[in-house]
């Protein structure tokens, strides 16, 4: 599951993830394969696997999008702890995210990501 392909080169969401959110695509995986139809049930199963992996390696997770966040049992843009794993719920980096079209909001997201990825909470 952790080898699921991340966003392809040149993808608008990948660019926004890097430039707007400050996240590294080489450290990202999709919860479901891009070829799978979204299933909340499957997403919850994979979220459980990913939480086990993150807990074992003391990793933190940034959850991109409301559907992914719901699969982990969280909502909104916020920091949470899920089964002992620090997670940061963020909007999906697609161009359809109205929140990420606002420069002040993007700045706040970048600061949250920087804090979350570099300092112990």
ZIFENHU-V211368 format. One line per field, one symbol per residue. ss: DSSP state (a for helix, b for strand, c for the rest). psi: psi as a letter, one per 40 degrees, with the letter a starting at -180 (. if undefined). Layout:
ss = ???
psi = ???
This chain:
ss = cccccccccccaaaaaaaacccccaaaccccccccccccaaaaaaaaaaaaaaaaaacccbbbbcaaaaaaccccccbbbbbccbbbbbbccccccccaaacaaaaaaaaaaaaaaaaccc
psi = deehiahiiehdddddddddefihdeeiiidiieeiihhdddddddddddddddddefiihhhhiddddddefiiihihihhfehhihhiiieieehddeehddddddddddddddedih.
